[in-house]
Amino acid sequence: QNCGGRTGAPPLTKNGARQARKAAEPLIALGYGRQGDDGVAVVLSSPLLRTVQTASHIASALDIPVQTLPGLAECAAAVHKMGIESFGTRHWSRAGPPPRFLNPDQVQATTECAPKTAFVHAAPGEERFETFSTCITRLAAVSELLLIVTHREGIRELCAMAGQAACRTPYCAIAKFEFDQGRWTLLQSLD
């Protein structure tokens, strides 16, 4: 099983690539990216194929690299059903090979990634097999500004954490959240 393959996460379509490039436009207008004052240094992404491919188009437009983190995939239905800990091979107890995420080198070789997208490996200790809410809260606690590409389920979970039970999540939705003193707030939806 390979959650980066067709059965776990279908690849990005050409229309999806177009949507991702379009989603980057308001981020460019806000000054995010290498040339901006806000200093977003990397796009953090779920390591599932379509999500990484989406992140590659956004990162390419912003001229910043992509870094994948397993915890950002835990909210995806297939990963949630198997349990995020199943993707850490030492926890796999069933017959056959364990499910796995694509690593940055494998993703870079796939189709539908933006040309010349740079992929960086997570720092030692950052590749944790944790829940989505634990991952996103840990990241927000140590960084003032994050640009994360995740699954619609993740955006919905963030909305719920911000007290917004019904959150509209179209494909390639962009939302701005604030994390302050342990609380999430939905500031703006940019879609």
N, C-alpha and C positions, 0 to 999 in steps of 0.2 A: 504494500500500500504506500502510496505517495500522495500526501495531501497537496502537493504542488502539481500533481498530474490531473488528468481528466476526471477521474472519479471523485476526488476530494475538492478540487477547485478548478472549474473550467478556465481556460485561458481567456485573456481579454480579447474582445472583438475589435475590429477596426473602428466601429462606432464608439466603443468604450474608450479607445485611445483618444479619439476626438473629444469625447466628454472630459477626459482627464486633462487634456491640454487647455480646454475651455475653462475648467475649474481652476486652473493656475492663474488665469487672468486677474481675478480680484486680489489674489495674493501678491501678484506683481505690482498691482496698483497701490496696495498697502505698503509696499517697500520691503516685503519679505524676500529673503534670498541673499546671495553673495553681495549684491550691489546695494542692498537696503540697509537702513540704519537699525532695524530691529534685530539683526544678528541671528537669524535662523541658520544654523550651521549644517543641519542634516534633516532629511525627511525620515522619520521613524515609521516603520511599516510592519504589518503582520507578514510573516514569511510564507503565506499562501500565494500561489502563482499569480492569480488575477490581481490581487491586492498589491503585490510587488510591481507588477507591470503598470498598474495605475500610478503607483508612487514614482516609478521611473519617469513618466511623462511630466508629472508635476515637478519633480526634482530637476529634470532637464531644463524646463522652462525657467526655473529659479536659479539654475547653475549651482546646485548643491548636490551632494551624494545622498544615497539611500542606505539606511542601516535597518536590518530586520531584527525583531525581538519576538521570541515565541509567545510571550504573555499577551501580545496584541492580537494573537489569533485565537485565544481561548474562548472568545465570545462567539466565534463562527460555529454554526450548528454541528458540522461534522467533527470538529475538534472538541467541542463541549461534550458531545455524546460519547466520544472515546475517552475523554479525560486528558487534560493537558499533560499530566505526568506520563501518559503512554508514549509521548514523543521523546522523552528522555530514555534512551535505550536501556539503561540499567533498571528501569521499572517495568519493562515489557515482560509479561508472563504467559502470553498466548503463543500458540504454534505459529511458525512463519516469522518473517522479518517484521520488526516494529514499524509503525508508521513513522514518517519523517517529514521534516520541512526541507525545502530547498535551501541550500546555503547560497551566499551571495555569488559565488563563482558559477554555480549551476544556473541561477536566475539570469545572470548577465548573458548567457548563451541562448536564452529562449527568444522566440519571436514575440513581437508586439511590445518589447521594451523599447523605450526611446533610444535612438542611437547616441552613443558616447555617454550614457549614464554611468556615473561612478557608483560602485557599491563598496561599502566599507563593512568590515567585520565588527561585531560588538566587542567591547572591551572585556577582558577576563572578568567573570562574575556577573556580567550584564545579561547573558543568555540564560535567563531563569525560566523555568517551566512553572509559571505562577498564573493565578487567575487574572482576567482582564482588569478587574477593578483594583487589585493589588498592584499590578504593573503600572497602570495609568496614574494611580495615586503616588506611587514611589517616584515615577518620573517627574510628575508635577511638583513634588516636594523639594526637588533639587534643581529645578530649572525654571527660570521665569517665563520662557517662551518655548513652546514645543509645536512642531508641525507633524501630525500623526495621520497616517493613512491606515484605516482599519475597516472593519466590516460594518454594515448597517446595524447589526445587532450591537456592536460596540458603541455606535453613536446613540442608539436607543438607551443603552445602559448608562452612558454618560448623562443623557437627558434625565433619566430616572434619578441618578445620583444628585442632579441639580434641581430635583423637585418638579420636573416637567414630564409628567407621566405620558402624555401623548405628544410625541415629537415626530414631525414630518421628516422622512428620510428618503428622498429620491436618490437615484443612482448618482454617484459622485457628489454627494452633498458636502457642503463645507459649513462648519459651525465653529464659533469662537466661544470657548469656555474659560472661566477664571477659577483658579484653585487658591483659596485663601483661608488660612487657619483651619484646615481640614474640611472645608466646605467647597462644593462645586456650584458654580453659577453659570447658566447659559446666558452669554452676553449678546450674541448676534448670530443669525443664520445668514450666510452669504450666498445661498443658492438662488 
